[in-house]
């Protein structure tokens, strides 16, 4: 759902260099703020112990919605199968502020009451046996609550009224009687919406009928894939409509239906290329778009960001990564849905990472800035786990730093640990597993697929990176003598919940004719390694391609081949410190192209040189002493 970036200051320069004029440059905003304006605090989730005696087969929602008025009138028909013998009471999650007019069962009116907040109790007046299939009709009306969920909203665009819904995580009950859990998907739904003749209705599935009647219209949307209650959605306003056809690389054709505010139609038509690019990429990487027998679509709405309603994402803008994020959810979150809000990263971390992956594949100049921004956001605070420890707090469930960005980096590190072949095949297996396909899954279910394909035990990895809080910092101490490197690697944690983060780490070694990255299996802090290269090593870098979630890393190099002078830290981006046993006559900094960029005449023993105004890259620094010259290299990252 929410698509989140936070910019930290030194990457402003990097972004300008690497992603100049890019449509995909990370922005200083929450690009998809679905829940950011929600207040912190407890929310009534669902009474699963009440609603666990039946399995939902079908819902038909017959609703009257007029965007001019915050009001709903409806009939919801629910088909179900009894799962507990002698069931005499059925419960639905349903808002206490809406009025139930009547309940029908087998043609008879039933008694009902609301024994607890947001719970509808229906007395069946008989005992239903196990496996009995039947249906209930609930007639209701009222003004949906404008509570913290904000799940049924009346708004304006260009002075035209609009009503839209957004039920994640606990808001479906605010506008229709439902079963608001994460263990029983509705097998199929019909949405039949009556509205004024000036308006158009967007919804899930296929629009199978649009009927006119005096003073109004009826829209009939049909969806024949399993769907959780929170992904059922409608939006009503004076939409302009157009259809985009996308042919996948596999040959299948997908219709993309756009329901757009008339004043913004030209902008949305110009953005069709982004939807096509992401749809092809995700279908090629994972599997064909999961709901290809129906359609995908966008309905514009007035809330910041977007929401991945099944087959019809509600969107605030045409920002390409937002389009990619909500589309990725159709695989991760919609086809396979987290079975607890504790595991929301299976929805949000996945959509965040695979939108980022699109940079790597389609727009590679933005891949490094995306990784750097994401790491910076996660490490901007010391603690926090991907695992959601308080599902009563909507702001905690949809924490952009943890559920989205740290969840995305958890996937990124799994990819590094397992390798691309095992990582992507494990994800494809996860999506196709009949136990989870068009159903629910847990973190343990996902982990099991990665372990099966890789034959690795990932218990410790998930204990550190999923349940554990914080992140590591690495301190590398290297002694270099020619081509021999003695390396000690220390690790410290930002949070006491993890004493050591298990993770293979990449180290880059650079010499005159050597530039290689080695993968080191780091087992404990203080572990030592020895390497022998054919030529002298000049520089050592920790994780140059940003595979590991970490911060405040330090590389200290003691070069036993040096003469009078030592420079550190290397790399450096602000002050290049100098340790010289005697004062140089002059110092020159030369770019790798051979251009003199700085010259100092001195007989003083300098402590350091300010290099903060130099561009990123490799430089040579020349120290001239009386009777000798020393040439060293340094890098500005």
Secondary structure as UniProt FT lines:
FT   TURN            9..10
FT   HELIX           11..18
FT   TURN            20..21
FT   TURN            23..24
FT   TURN            34..37
FT   TURN            48..50
FT   TURN            52..53
FT   STRAND          54..64
FT   TURN            67..68
FT   STRAND          72..82
FT   TURN            85..86
FT   STRAND          87..93
FT   TURN            96..97
FT   STRAND          99..105
FT   TURN            106..107
FT   STRAND          108..109
FT   STRAND          112..113
FT   TURN            117..118
FT   STRAND          119..128
FT   TURN            130..131
FT   STRAND          133..142
FT   TURN            148..149
FT   STRAND          152..157
FT   TURN            158..159
FT   STRAND          160..165
FT   TURN            168..171
FT   HELIX           172..174
FT   STRAND          188..195
FT   TURN            197..198
FT   STRAND          200..203
FT   STRAND          206..213
FT   TURN            214..215
FT   STRAND          216..223
FT   HELIX           229..231
FT   STRAND          234..237
FT   STRAND          239..247
FT   TURN            249..250
FT   STRAND          253..261
FT   HELIX           262..264
FT   HELIX           265..270
FT   HELIX           272..285
FT   TURN            290..294
FT   STRAND          296..300
FT   STRAND          306..307
FT   TURN            310..311
FT   STRAND          313..315
FT   HELIX           320..328
FT   TURN            329..331
FT   TURN            333..335
FT   STRAND          336..338
FT   HELIX           341..343
FT   HELIX           345..362
FT   HELIX           364..366
FT   HELIX           367..378
FT   TURN            379..380
FT   TURN            391..392
FT   HELIX           394..397
FT   HELIX           400..406
FT   HELIX           407..418
FT   HELIX           420..432
FT   TURN            434..438
FT   STRAND          439..441
FT   HELIX           443..454
FT   HELIX           459..462
FT   HELIX           463..467
FT   STRAND          472..481
FT   TURN            482..483
FT   STRAND          484..493
FT   TURN            496..497
FT   STRAND          503..511
FT   STRAND          515..522
FT   TURN            525..526
FT   STRAND          527..532
FT   STRAND          537..542
FT   TURN            544..545
FT   STRAND          554..559
FT   TURN            560..561
FT   STRAND          565..568
FT   STRAND          575..580
FT   STRAND          586..591
FT   TURN            592..593
FT   STRAND          596..601
FT   STRAND          608..610
FT   TURN            612..613
FT   STRAND          617..625
FT   TURN            626..627
FT   STRAND          628..636
//
